[in-house]
């Protein structure tokens, strides 16, 4: 069957049910039906799908484009061009071809990854990607995004954070829904095995001729996530066959505990005389909190501003220095840098100053 012939039938629901076997995986379709029912109920007219051209995000776009029509929701693809590899321009064309086949628009967002940020290439690229989503939302008004993270991504994230010594919030890993400022991100396949996605991708290639791209960095052990995937995961698969489900369950339990800590932080934050923009609070009132709740409050405050969490060692050093200051914070010019931002103490208030220029 030709690509054009098949995709013409793609728009006909009865034809889809008869011919498109790549759409018949209930594990992939059920979470998206749940999502689009919610979108229709909440009058969300348009949803963006982050699509790299790889099998995971490509199949998410395929399933979303098909299912969204049943709920009168418009789907649009968003492809972020990081410029990190020479082949990136070809990925753009490949993703655009998929979007055309599916009869959906696809926006290409070009970003520049700050390799000198000190965050590492993976984290810097992730930050650039979310900034691209913010720019896209500001331009189009689309603020709801579907992302293709699946069970394997989740368990790898838990492993990475465990190895890095993450706390309760970090071990909760990725949530099925998160909000960053005014943007809403949904991960409907977070409990779906990647084998289901790859099976659908293979069938899609057989029936349409379009094949997903494969990012070579996913197998390059110089990147931390790839090292976990290639060096650690095979050993776990061989020795503990159920480890992925166990780690996913652990992540859900940590998420529940993280909610309890957030409730406590909200209670403490309410008495700190915080600024209306959430960028400052009273140093004196913060110091009146029990010490074990001061760190929890600091994490909550950073999260309110969508600022990445510091390491435990860095956060402990910040807290130590804030505890040592006089009430008005006037005995030293305290500046705690974190990425492009800086924490200062001004007239007795802890203040976050964003966008600090590097010295």
LUMVEX-158558 format. One record per residue: x negated, y negated, z negated of N, C-alpha, C, O in turn. Coordinates in pm, whole numbers, plus 50000, padded with zeros to 5 digits. Layout:
N
   n_u   n_v   n_w  ca_u  ca_v  ca_w   c_u   c_v   c_w   o_u   o_v   o_w
     X     Y     Z     X     Y     Z     X     Y     Z     X     Y     Z
...
This chain:
359
   n_u   n_v   n_w  ca_u  ca_v  ca_w   c_u   c_v   c_w   o_u   o_v   o_w
 49916 50119 50000 50000 50000 50000 49912 49876 50000 49816 49870 49924
 49944 49779 50082 49863 49658 50089 49890 49569 49970 49994 49578 49905
 49793 49481 49942 49809 49387 49831 49929 49298 49853 50011 49281 49763
 49941 49241 49973 50049 49146 50001 50185 49214 49991 50280 49160 49935
 50190 49335 50046 50317 49407 50042 50357 49437 49899 50473 49419 49860
 50259 49483 49819 50292 49518 49679 50332 49396 49599 50430 49400 49525
 50259 49287 49613 50286 49171 49528 50414 49100 49571 50474 49029 49491
 50456 49118 49696 50587 49065 49734 50696 49136 49654 50793 49073 49611
 50678 49267 49635 50773 49343 49555 50761 49315 49407 50851 49347 49330
 50648 49255 49367 50624 49226 49226 50731 49132 49170 50762 49137 49051
 50786 49048 49255 50884 48948 49210 51023 49008 49196 51114 48944 49142
 51040 49130 49244 51169 49197 49235 51165 49297 49120 51090 49394 49125
 51245 49274 49018 51235 49355 48897 51267 49503 48924 51202 49591 48868
 51364 49528 49006 51397 49667 49035 51282 49735 49107 51248 49850 49079
 51222 49663 49201 51108 49717 49274 50991 49741 49181 50919 49839 49196
 50971 49650 49084 50862 49665 48987 50876 49797 48912 50780 49872 48895
 50998 49822 48869 51020 49940 48786 50993 50068 48865 50952 50169 48808
 51016 50063 48995 50999 50182 49076 50855 50202 49122 50808 50315 49133
 50784 50092 49150 50656 50103 49218 50534 50070 49132 50428 50131 49147
 50549 49975 49042 50432 49924 48970 50404 50008 48846 50446 49973 48736
 50336 50118 48864 50308 50206 48750 50215 50140 48649 50214 50178 48532
 50137 50041 48695 50046 49974 48601 50122 49889 48500 50063 49839 48403
 50252 49871 48521 50333 49792 48428 50409 49877 48327 50486 49824 48247
 50388 50007 48330 50473 50098 48252 50417 50138 48117 50475 50223 48049
 50305 50078 48075 50250 50112 47943 50328 50037 47835 50317 49915 47823
 50405 50111 47757 50489 50048 47654 50406 49982 47545 50450 49884 47485
 50286 50035 47518 50201 49974 47416 50158 49833 47458 50136 49746 47374
 50147 49810 47589 50110 49678 47639 50232 49588 47655 50224 49468 47628
 50343 49644 47699 50459 49560 47728 50540 49522 47605 50590 49409 47597
 50554 49612 47509 50640 49585 47393 50600 49459 47316 50687 49378 47285
 50471 49439 47284 50436 49316 47211 50465 49189 47291 50494 49084 47232
 50458 49197 47423 50486 49079 47504 50635 49051 47514 50676 48935 47520
 50716 49155 47516 50861 49132 47507 50895 49062 47376 50977 48969 47374
 50833 49107 47267 50856 49043 47137 50816 48896 47141 50887 48809 47092
 50700 48870 47201 50653 48732 47208 50746 48645 47292 50783 48535 47249
 50784 48691 47410 50863 48605 47498 51007 48590 47450 51071 48489 47479
 51059 48688 47376 51187 48667 47310 51178 48552 47212 51266 48467 47206
 51068 48551 47135 51046 48442 47040 51032 48309 47114 51088 48208 47071
 50957 48308 47225 50936 48185 47301 51068 48129 47353 51093 48009 47347
 51152 48218 47404 51282 48172 47454 51369 48121 47340 51437 48019 47354
 51367 48191 47227 51447 48151 47112 51404 48016 47058 51487 47936 47014
 51273 47989 47062 51221 47863 47011 51207 47756 47121 51147 47651 47099
 51261 47785 47237 51263 47688 47348 51122 47644 47388 51095 47526 47408
 51033 47742 47398 50898 47717 47449 50901 47743 47599 50909 47858 47641
 50896 47639 47682 50919 47658 47825 50799 47711 47902 50816 47777 48005
 50678 47684 47854 50557 47721 47928 50452 47777 47833 50435 47728 47722
 50383 47880 47878 50279 47945 47799 50156 47963 47886 50166 48001 48003
 50039 47935 47830 49913 47954 47902 49850 48086 47860 49861 48127 47745
 49785 48152 47954 49713 48277 47928 49566 48253 47955 49529 48219 48068
 49481 48270 47854 49337 48260 47874 49290 48379 47955 49306 48493 47912
 49233 48355 48074 49194 48465 48162 49053 48444 48214 49025 48343 48278
 48966 48540 48187 48826 48532 48230 48804 48601 48363 48707 48573 48434
 48894 48693 48396 48874 48778 48514 48834 48919 48476 48830 49008 48561
 48805 48940 48347 48776 49074 48297 48904 49155 48284 49013 49099 48297
 48894 49285 48259 49014 49371 48256 49113 49334 48147 49234 49342 48170
 49066 49295 48030 49158 49266 47919 49247 49146 47951 49369 49156 47947
 49184 49033 47981 49262 48911 48006 49337 48920 48138 49445 48862 48151
 49282 48991 48238 49352 49005 48366 49482 49082 48347 49586 49043 48401
 49477 49191 48270 49598 49268 48248 49699 49192 48161 49820 49207 48176
 49647 49109 48071 49739 49026 47992 49814 48930 48084 49934 48911 48068
 49743 48871 48180 49809 48781 48275 49908 48857 48361 50018 48808 48387
 49872 48977 48406 49962 49058 48488 50091 49090 48412 50200 49069 48463
 50077 49142 48291 50195 49178 48212 50276 49054 48173 50399 49055 48179
 50207 48947 48133 50278 48826 48092 50354 48765 48209 50468 48721 48193
 50292 48761 48327 50358 48703 48444 50485 48781 48478 50586 48722 48516
 50479 48911 48464 50596 48995 48494 50705 48977 48388 50821 48954 48422
 50669 48987 48262 50768 48987 48154 50827 48849 48131 50945 48837 48101
 50746 48744 48144 50794 48607 48117 50912 48570 48205 51001 48498 48162
 50913 48620 48329 51023 48587 48421 51157 48637 48369 51262 48578 48395
 51153 48746 48294 51277 48801 48239 51335 48711 48130 51453 48721 48097
 51253 48624 48075 51297 48536 47967 51297 48389 48008 51312 48300 47924
 51282 48364 48138 51281 48228 48192 51174 48140 48127 51197 48023 48098
 51057 48199 48105 50942 48125 48054 50836 48120 48164 50811 48221 48230
 50776 48004 48185 50674 47989 48287 50537 48020 48229 50503 47974 48120
 50459 48099 48302 50324 48136 48260 50222 48071 48351 50241 48066 48473
 50114 48022 48292 50004 47966 48370 49872 48020 48317 49853 48031 48196
 49781 48054 48407 49649 48100 48367 49556 47983 48339 49570 47876 48399
 49461 48004 48247 49356 47906 48218 49223 47979 48218 49200 48068 48136
 49136 47943 48310 49005 48006 48321 48898 47904 48283 48892 47795 48341
 48814 47939 48187 48708 47849 48142 48577 47890 48208 48531 48003 48193
 48519 47797 48281 48390 47817 48350 48281 47766 48258 48262 47645 48244
 48208 47859 48194 48105 47820 48098 47974 47778 48164 47893 47708 48104
 47953 47822 48287 47829 47787 48356 47707 47857 48301 47595 47811 48323
 47725 47968 48231 47612 48037 48170 47548 48140 48262 47436 48186 48239
 47621 48177 48368 47568 48278 48460 47589 48233 48604 47684 48161 48634
 47499 48276 48691 47505 48236 48832 47633 48286 48899 47683 48223 48993
 47684 48397 48851 47801 48458 48913 47931 48391 48870 48039 48430 48917
 47924 48293 48782 48044 48231 48726 48134 48170 48833 48256 48176 48820
 48075 48112 48939 48156 48055 49046 48239 48162 49116 48352 48137 49157
 48183 48281 49130 48257 48391 49192 48372 48436 49103 48477 48476 49153
 48352 48431 48971 48460 48467 48880 48579 48372 48895 48695 48414 48886
 48549 48244 48921 48656 48147 48942 48741 48189 49062 48864 48194 49052
 48677 48219 49173 48749 48257 49294 48827 48386 49273 48940 48401 49320
 48767 48478 49201 48830 48607 49175 48955 48589 49088 49059 48651 49114
 48946 48504 48986 49059 48479 48897 49169 48405 48972 49287 48435 48954
 49132 48310 49055 49231 48238 49135 49304 48332 49229 49424 48316 49252
 49232 48431 49284 49296 48529 49372 49401 48609 49296 49509 48636 49349
 49371 48648 49172 49466 48722 49090 49590 48637 49063 49702 48685 49075
 49568 48511 49025 49681 48422 48996 49770 48405 49118 49892 48402 49106
 49710 48393 49235 49787 48379 49359 49870 48503 49384 49986 48494 49424
 49812 48620 49362 49886 48745 49378 50007 48750 49286 50112 48801 49323
 49991 48697 49166 50098 48701 49066 50195 48585 49079 50297 48580 49010
 50163 48491 49171 50246 48373 49193 50254 48285 49067 50361 48236 49031
 50139 48268 49003 50131 48176 48889 50018 48076 48915 49923 48105 48987
 50030 47959 48855 49923 47860 48864 49808 47902 48774 49826 47975 48677
 49687 47856 48809 49570 47884 48726 49482 47760 48723 49434 47714 48827
 49460 47708 48606 49376 47590 48588 49233 47634 48559 49211 47723 48477
 49136 47570 48623 48995 47599 48599 48938 47486 48514 48941 47370 48554
 48887 47522 48398 48831 47424 48304 48680 47441 48300 48630 47546 48259
 48607 47339 48342 48461 47344 48343 48407 47286 48213 48446 47176 48173
 48319 47359 48147 48262 47313 48020 48111 47325 48024 48054 47395 48107
 48047 47255 47932 47903 47265 47915 47876 47316 47775 47913 47253 47676
 47811 47430 47767 47781 47492 47637 47656 47427 47578 47551 47420 47643
 47669 47380 47455 47558 47313 47388 47465 47418 47326 47486 47462 47213
 47364 47457 47401 47271 47561 47353 47185 47512 47238 47127 47593 47166
 47176 47380 47221 47093 47324 47115 47171 47292 46988 47121 47223 46899
 47293 47343 46978 47378 47311 46863 47333 47381 46736 47370 47341 46626
 47251 47486 46751 47208 47563 46635 47307 47672 46597 47282 47746 46501
 47417 47683 46669 47520 47782 46637 47496 47915 46706 47556 48017 46670
 47408 47916 46808 47390 48035 46889 47478 48028 47012 47580 47959 47012
 47438 48098 47118 47509 48090 47246 47654 48136 47234 47744 48071 47289
 47677 48246 47164 47813 48300 47155 47907 48203 47084 48017 48178 47132
 47864 48149 46970 47948 48056 46896 47966 47924 46971 48075 47867 46972
 47859 47877 47034 47868 47751 47110 47963 47766 47228 48040 47675 47258
 47958 47881 47295 48049 47907 47407 48193 47915 47358 48285 47866 47425
 48214 47976 47242 48349 47985 47187 48402 47846 47154 48518 47815 47182
 48319 47761 47095 48362 47625 47064 48396 47547 47190 48495 47473 47194
 48313 47565 47293 48339 47497 47420 48470 47544 47482 48544 47466 47542
 48499 47672 47466 48622 47728 47522 48745 47669 47454 48842 47632 47520
 48741 47660 47322 48855 47602 47251 48870 47452 47281 48982 47400 47286
 48758 47384 47301 48767 47244 47341 48832 47232 47479 48910 47140 47504
 48800 47327 47567 48863 47328 47699 49013 47349 47687 49091 47287 47760
 49055 47435 47596 49199 47457 47575 49265 47328 47525 49377 47296 47565
 49195 47255 47438 49250 47129 47389 49264 47028 47502 49365 46957 47512
 49164 47021 47587 49171 46929 47701 49284 46968 47796 49357 46882 47846
 49297 47097 47821 49405 47147 47907 49540 47110 47848 49629 47065 47920
 49557 47130 47717 49684 47101 47651 49716 46951 47658 49831 46912 47679
 49614 46868 47639 49636 46724 47645 49680 46680 47784 49759 46587 47798
 49630 46748 47885 49662 46711 48024 49797 46766 48069 49869 46701 48145
 49832 46886 48022 49952 46953 48074 50070 46955 47977 50184 46975 48018
 50042 46935 47848 50147 46947 47748 50175 47090 47705 50261 47113 47620
 50102 47187 47762 50119 47328 47723 50034 47354 47599 49912 47339 47603
 50098 47393 47490 50027 47407 47363 50032 47549 47307 49985 47574 47196
 50090 47641 47382 50100 47779 47336 50018 47868 47429 50035 47865 47551
 49927 47946 47368 49830 48024 47445 49837 48171 47406 49851 48205 47288
 49828 48257 47505 49812 48401 47482 49666 48437 47506 49607 48398 47606
 49609 48514 47412 49471 48560 47424 49470 48712 47421 49555 48775 47359
 49372 48772 47490 49374 48917 47515 49294 48999 47415 49257 49112 47447
 49266 48948 47297 49192 49028 47199 49272 49153 47163 49394 49148 47148
 49201 49265 47150 49266 49393 47123 49204 49459 47000 49121 49399 46931
 49244 49584 46973 49199 49654 46852 49048 49666 46847 48989 49648 46740
 48983 49695 46960 48838 49710 46959 48770 49578 46927 48672 49575 46853
 48821 49468 46981 48767 49336 46948 48779 49310 46797 48687 49258 46733
 48895 49346 46743 48919 49321 46602 48822 49398 46513 48765 49342 46419
 48803 49526 46543 48715 49606 46458 48569 49562 46473 48494 49567 46376
 48530 49520 46592 48394 49468 46609 48376 49339 46531 48269 49314 46474
 48479 49256 46528 48473 49132 46452 48460 49160 46303 48382 49094 46234
 48535 49257 46253 48525 49295 46111 48383 49342 46080 48325 49303 45978
 48327 49425 46166 48190 49473 46145 48091 49358 46142 48005 49351 46054
 48102 49268 46238 48011 49153 46245 48018 49069 46119 47916 49028 46064
 48138 49044 46074 48155 48958 45956 48110 49029 45829 48057 48966 45737
 48130 49160 45824 48079 49237 45709 47928 49227 45705 47870 49205 45598
 47862 49244 45819 47717 49239 45826 47663 49099 45793 47550 49085 45746
 47744 48998 45818 47702 48860 45790 47738 48816 45648 47709 48703 45608
 47803 48906 45572 47837 48874 45434 47956 48783 45420 47960 48702 45327
 48054 48793 45509 48172 48707 45504 48255 48735 45381 48253 48845 45325
 48330 48634 45339 48420 48649 45225 48556 48700 45269 48572 48755 45378
 48655 48681 45180 48789 48735 45206 48847 48679 45335 48900 48753 45418
 48837 48545 45353 48894 48485 45473 48827 48538 45599 48893 48567 45699
 48696 48551 45593 48624 48600 45710 48658 48744 45742 48669 48780 45859
 48673 48827 45639 48702 48968 45662 48845 48990 45711 48878 49098 45760
 48929 48888 45699 49063 48899 45757 49055 48900 45909 49151 48937 45977
 48939 48858 45962 48911 48860 46107 49015 48780 46183 49058 48674 46137
 49055 48829 46300 49148 48754 46384 49292 48783 46345 49327 48897 46315
 49374 48681 46346 49515 48699 46317 49597 48706 46444 49555 48653 46547
 49714 48771 46440 49800 48777 46559 49850 48639 46601 49887 48617 46716
 49850 48546 46505 49887 48407 46535 49798 48314 46455 49781 48332 46334
 49741 48216 46521 49663 48113 46453 49697 47979 46515 49738 47969 46630
 49677 47876 46435 49700 47739 46483 49575 47657 46463 49515 47660 46355
 49535 47584 46565 49421 47494 46560 49471 47356 46600 49492 47329 46718
 49489 47270 46502 49546 47140 46531 49688 47157 46583 49772 47216 46515
 49716 47105 46703 49848 47116 46763 49861 47236 46857 49964 47254 46922
 49756 47319 46865 49758 47432 46957 49794 47561 46884 49756 47581 46768
 49867 47647 46953 49914 47772 46895 49857 47889 46977 49873 47893 47099
 49792 47982 46909 49728 48094 46976 49789 48225 46929 49803 48249 46809
 49823 48310 47025 49887 48438 46995 49801 48550 47055 49750 48538 47166
 49788 48658 46978 49712 48775 47022 49804 48897 47015 49798 48973 46919
 49889 48915 47115 49989 49022 47108 49932 49163 47112 49999 49258 47072
 49808 49178 47161 49750 49312 47177 49648 49345 47070 49561 49430 47092
 49655 49280 46957 49552 49297 46856 49550 49437 46796 49449 49479 46740
 49660 49509 46807 49665 49647 46756 49669 49749 46869 49700 49866 46846
 49639 49706 46991 49642 49793 47108 49501 49843 47140 49406 49765 47139
 49487 49971 47169 49357 50027 47206 49315 49975 47342 49397 49956 47432
 49185 49951 47357 49136 49905 47487 49153 50011 47596 49158 49978 47714
 49161 50136 47556 49180 50241 47656 49311 50222 47732 49318 50251 47851
 49414 50173 47663 49540 50144 47732 49522 50034 47836 49575 50043 47947
 49447 49932 47798 49425 49819 47889 49345 49863 48010 49377 49828 48123
 49239 49941 47986 49155 49986 48097 49233 50079 48190 49212 50077 48312
 49320 50160 48133 49403 50247 48217 49493 50167 48309 49507 50199 48427
 49554 50062 48254 49640 49976 48336 49558 49903 48442 49603 49887 48556
 49438 49860 48405 49352 49789 48501 49311 49879 48617 49308 49836 48732
 49280 50004 48586 49243 50099 48691 49360 50125 48786 49342 50130 48907
 49480 50140 48729 49597 50164 48812 49629 50040 48896 49670 50051 49011
 49611 49923 48837 49635 49798 48909 49541 49788 49029 49582 49746 49137
 49415 49826 49009 49318 49822 49118 49358 49920 49230 49345 49887 49348
 49406 50038 49193 49447 50136 49292 49565 50086 49374 49572 50109 49495
 49659 50018 49309 49782 49979 49376 49772 49845 49448 49849 49819 49541
 49679 49759 49407 49672 49625 49468 49540 49596 49536 49532 49509 49623
 49434 49667 49496 49302 49640 49552 49223 49538 49473 49104 49518 49499
 49287 49471 49377 49216 49370 49296 49150 49440 49178 49216 49512 49102
 49019 49420 49162 48946 49482 49052 48893 49376 48956 48846 49270 48998
 48902 49406 48828 48852 49313 48727 48700 49301 48734 48631 49395 48774
 48649 49185 48694 48504 49165 48688 48454 49217 48554 48532 49237 48460
 48324 49239 48546 48263 49287 48421 48145 49196 48387 48050 49183 48463
 48155 49134 48271 48052 49042 48225 47931 49121 48175 47945 49198 48079
 47814 49105 48236 47696 49184 48193 47653 49153 48051 47587 49236 47988
 47688 49037 47998 47647 49003 47861 47718 49092 47760 47672 49106 47646
 47831 49153 47801 47902 49242 47709 47822 49367 47676 47850 49436 47578
 47721 49396 47759 47638 49514 47736 47494 49479 47702 47409 49567 47689
 47465 49350 47687 47329 49304 47662 47304 49292 47512 47360 49203 47448
 47223 49381 47454 47205 49382 47308 47137 49258 47250 47126 49246 47128
 47091 49166 47335 47036 49043 47278 47147 48955 47222 47122 48864 47143
 47271 48984 47263 47386 48916 47206 47440 49000 47091 47453 49122 47103
 47472 48936 46981 47505 49008 46858 47623 49103 46876 47615 49219 46835
 47731 49056 46935 47848 49142 46950 47817 49261 47040 47860 49373 47012
 47742 49237 47146 47706 49347 47236 47617 49448 47163 47628 49569 47188
 47530 49400 47075 47444 49491 46999 47527 49582 46910 47501 49702 46901
 47628 49526 46844 47718 49607 46762 47791 49709 46849 47803 49825 46812
 47838 49664 46965 47916 49750 47054 47832 49865 47110 47880 49977 47121
 47707 49836 47145 47624 49935 47212 47541 50021 47118 47507 50135 47152
 47508 49969 46999 47417 50040 46911 47487 50100 46788 47451 50209 46743
 47585 50029 46734 47649 50074 46610 47778 50151 46635 47801 50256 46575
 47862 50098 46724 47992 50159 46748 47983 50306 46792 48060 50387 46741
 47893 50344 46884 47886 50486 46923 47861 50579 46805 47918 50688 46799
 47775 50538 46712 47747 50621 46595 47871 50635 46507 47899 50742 46454
 47946 50527 46493 48068 50532 46414 48173 50620 46482 48244 50697 46417
 48182 50607 46615 48278 50689 46689 48249 50838 46670 48341 50919 46661
 48122 50873 46665 48083 51014 46655 48105 51068 46515 48145 51184 46498
 48080 50985 46414 48083 51034 46275 48219 51013 46208 48264 51099 46133
 48285 50899 46233 48411 50865 46169 48514 50829 46276 48526 50713 46315
 48586 50928 46323 48677 50907 46435 48787 50806 46405 48834 50737 46495
 48830 50795 46279 48939 50704 46246 48895 50568 46194 48975 50495 46136
 48768 50533 46215 48716 50412 46153 48782 50285 46204 48796 50189 46128
 48824 50281 46331 48885 50159 46384 49016 50127 46313 49041 50013 46275
 49100 50228 46295 49227 50205 46226 49203 50167 46081 49275 50084 46026
 49101 50227 46019 49069 50193 45879 49025 50048 45866 49067 49977 45775
 48938 50004 45959 48892 49865 45954 49005 49768 45985 49011 49659 45927
 49094 49805 46075 49208 49719 46106 49299 49705 45984 49350 49597 45956
 49318 49817 45911 49399 49812 45789 49330 49725 45684 49395 49646 45615
 49198 49740 45673 49121 49656 45580 49137 49509 45615 49151 49425 45526
 49136 49478 45744 49151 49340 45787 49288 49285 45748 49299 49171 45704
 49393 49367 45763 49527 49322 45725 49536 49296 45575 49600 49199 45533
 49472 49382 45494 49473 49361 45349 49398 49234 45312 49441 49159 45223
 49287 49209 45379 49213 49086 45354 49294 48963 45394 49285 48858 45330
 49372 48977 45500 49456 48865 45543 49560 48832 45436 49589 48715 45411
 49616 48936 45372 49712 48913 45264 49646 48840 45147 49703 48747 45091
 49525 48884 45112 49454 48819 45003 49415 48676 45039 49413 48587 44954
 49383 48654 45167 49348 48520 45212 49467 48425 45197 49450 48307 45165
 49588 48477 45220 49707 48394 45202 49725 48354 45055 49766 48241 45025
 49693 48446 44965 49702 48413 44822 49601 48304 44786 49634 48211 44712
 49480 48316 44839 49379 48214 44812 49419 48079 44873 49391 47974 44815
 49484 48083 44989 49529 47959 45052 49639 47893 44969 49641 47771 44953
 49730 47976 44915 49835 47920 44828 49772 47850 44707 49816 47742 44669
 49671 47913 44648 49603 47852 44534 49533 47723 44575 49537 47624 44502
 49468 47724 44691 49398 47605 44739 49496 47490 44764 49466 47375 44733
 49612 47521 44820 49712 47416 44844 49758 47354 44712 49779 47233 44703
 49772 47439 44610 49810 47390 44477 49702 47297 44423 49733 47190 44370
 49575 47336 44435 49465 47253 44385 49449 47126 44467 49421 47019 44412
 49466 47137 44596 49446 47023 44686 49547 46912 44659 49518 46794 44678
 49666 46953 44613 49773 46856 44589 49739 46756 44479 49800 46650 44472
 49641 46789 44393 49607 46699 44281 49475 46627 44303 49422 46565 44211
 49420 46634 44425 49287 46576 44452 49293 46437 44512 49190 46382 44551
 49414 46378 44520 49426 46244 44579 49363 46242 44718 49282 46154 44750
 49400 46338 44801 49342 46351 44934 49389 46240 45026 49500 46190 45012
 49303 46203 45121 49340 46103 45219 49445 46157 45315 49457 46278 45333
 49521 46067 45376 49629 46108 45466 49576 46183 45588 49649 46263 45648
 49450 46159 45624 49391 46229 45738 49316 46355 45696 49252 46420 45779
 49324 46389 45567 49259 46509 45511 49107 46506 45521 49043 46611 45512
 49049 46388 45538 48903 46380 45551 48834 46332 45423 48713 46309 45423
 48909 46317 45316 48845 46276 45190 48930 46319 45072 49051 46338 45084
 48862 46334 44956 48934 46364 44832 48850 46315 44715 48732 46283 44731
 48910 46309 44598 48844 46258 44478 48739 46357 44427 48768 46473 44401
 48615 46307 44413 48509 46391 44359 48537 46426 44213 48517 46540 44171
 48584 46330 44137 48609 46353 43996 48715 46460 43975 48698 46549 43892
 48823 46452 44049 48931 46550 44032 48889 46688 44081 48932 46790 44026
 48806 46692 44185 48755 46821 44232 48668 46885 44124 48674 47006 44103
 48587 46804 44056 48498 46857 43953 48573 46903 43830 48518 46977 43748
 48697 46862 43814 48779 46906 43701 48837 47047 43723 48885 47110 43630
 48831 47094 43848 48880 47229 43876 48784 47332 43816 48665 47305 43801
 48836 47451 43781 48745 47560 43741 48647 47586 43855 48682 47576 43972
 48524 47620 43819 48420 47633 43920 48454 47737 44027 48421 47717 44144
 48519 47845 43988 48548 47949 44087 48655 47906 44187 48674 47971 44289
 48725 47794 44157 48824 47743 44252 48772 47628 44335 48836 47586 44431
 48656 47575 44299 48598 47465 44376 48557 47511 44516 48580 47441 44615
 48495 47628 44525 48453 47680 44655 48575 47712 44742 48576 47685 44861
 48677 47771 44680 48799 47802 44754 48861 47676 44811 48911 47676 44924
 48858 47569 44733 48912 47441 44778 48831 47384 44894 48887 47331 44989
 48698 47395 44885 48613 47344 44992 48641 47416 45123 48646 47353 45228
 48658 47547 45117 48688 47623 45239 48821 47578 45299 48834 47563 45421
 48920 47558 45213 49051 47513 45259 49040 47376 45325 49101 47352 45429
 48963 47287 45264 48946 47151 45317 48881 47153 45454 48924 47081 45544
 48779 47236 45472 48713 47248 45602 48809 47305 45706 48810 47262 45821
 48889 47402 45665 48983 47464 45757 49088 47364 45804 49131 47369 45919
 49130 47275 45716 49228 47173 45755 49176 47087 45870 49255 47034 45948
 49046 47074 45878 48986 46989 45981 48930 47070 46098 48858 47016 46183
 48964 47199 46102 48916 47289 46209 48764 47290 46219 48708 47292 46329
 48698 47288 46104 48552 47292 46100 48508 47432 46062 48562 47493 45969
 48410 47483 46133 48363 47620 46110 48315 47638 45967 48257 47548 45907
 48341 47757 45913 48299 47786 45776 48147 47797 45768 48084 47859 45855
 48087 47737 45665 47942 47752 45645 47912 47889 45586 48002 47961 45544
 47785 47924 45584 47746 48048 45517 47768 48032 45368 47780 47920 45317
 47772 48144 45298 47791 48139 45153 47677 48061 45086 47699 47985 44992
 47555 48081 45137 47440 48011 45078 47451 47861 45097 47422 47783 45006
 47494 47820 45217 47508 47676 45243 47619 47615 45159 47604 47507 45103
 47732 47685 45151 47843 47634 45072 47804 47624 44925 47839 47526 44858
 47733 47722 44874 47688 47718 44734 47596 47600 44708 47603 47538 44602
 47510 47568 44804 47421 47453 44790 47498 47323 44791 47468 47232 44713
 47599 47313 44877 47684 47193 44879 47750 47172 44743 47747 47062 44686
 47808 47280 44691 47880 47271 44564 47785 47233 44452 47820 47153 44365
 47666 47291 44453 47566 47257 44351 47534 47108 44354 47527 47044 44249
 47514 47053 44473 47479 46911 44483 47596 46822 44445 47576 46718 44382
 47718 46860 44482 47836 46780 44445 47859 46781 44294 47903 46682 44237
 47829 46892 44229 47845 46900 44084 47744 46812 44012 47771 46762 43902
 47627 46792 44073 47520 46716 44007 47534 46565 44022 47468 46489 43951
 47620 46521 44113 47636 46378 44134 47709 46312 44017 47789 46375 43948
 47679 46184 43996 47757 46106 43902 47897 46087 43959 47919 46109 44078
 47990 46048 43876 48130 46040 43917 48150 45956 44042 48232 45991 44127
 48079 45847 44056 48095 45761 44173 48003 45802 44287 48008 45743 44395
 47922 45900 44265 47835 45949 44371 47735 45846 44417 47694 45847 44533
 47695 45757 44328 47610 45645 44370 47462 45666 44337 47380 45578 44363
 47427 45782 44278 47289 45798 44236 47200 45856 44345 47080 45871 44325
 47258 45887 44461 47176 45933 44574 47259 45920 44702 47382 45915 44699
 47188 45914 44811 47255 45904 44940 47280 46045 44992 47207 46094 45079
 47382 46111 44939 47408 46251 44970 47463 46265 45111 47563 46201 45146
 47398 46347 45192 47445 46376 45327 47427 46525 45353 47315 46576 45355
 47536 46593 45371 47535 46737 45393 47578 46763 45536 47696 46754 45569
 47483 46795 45620 47513 46814 45762 47563 46956 45788 47519 47054 45729
 47660 46961 45881 47713 47091 45924 47759 47077 46068 47863 47017 46096
 47680 47133 46161 47710 47113 46302 47696 46967 46337 47594 46904 46307
 47798 46912 46401 47798 46770 46437 47860 46682 46329 47863 46560 46342
 47911 46744 46224 47977 46668 46118 47883 46648 46000 47774 46705 45993
 47928 46564 45906 47847 46536 45788 47938 46505 45671 48033 46428 45683
 47908 46566 45555 47982 46539 45432 47904 46435 45352 47784 46451 45327
 47973 46329 45311 47911 46224 45229 47997 46200 45106 48112 46243 45099
 47940 46130 45010 48017 46083 44895 48014 45932 44897 47907 45870 44890
 48133 45871 44907 48146 45726 44917 48246 45678 44814 48364 45714 44818
 48198 45594 44720 48284 45536 44617 48367 45642 44544 48487 45626 44524
 48300 45749 44507 48365 45852 44428 48452 45948 44506 48526 46026 44448
 48443 45942 44639 48524 46032 44721 48434 46117 44812 48336 46067 44868
 48468 46244 44824 48400 46332 44918 48461 46308 45055 48582 46322 45073
 48378 46271 45151 48427 46227 45281 48363 46311 45393 48243 46336 45392
 48445 46353 45487 48396 46419 45606 48383 46318 45719 48481 46254 45756
 48263 46304 45772 48238 46214 45883 48211 46298 46007 48104 46359 46016
 48302 46304 46103 48283 46390 46221 48194 46326 46324 48174 46205 46324
 48140 46409 46413 48068 46358 46528 47940 46286 46498 47908 46186 46564
 47864 46332 46400 47736 46267 46365 47636 46292 46476 47622 46404 46524
 47567 46188 46518 47461 46203 46618 47341 46270 46558 47308 46245 46442
 47276 46354 46634 47156 46420 46584 47042 46321 46572 47027 46230 46655
 46960 46340 46466 46847 46251 46446 46744 46270 46556 46641 46202 46557
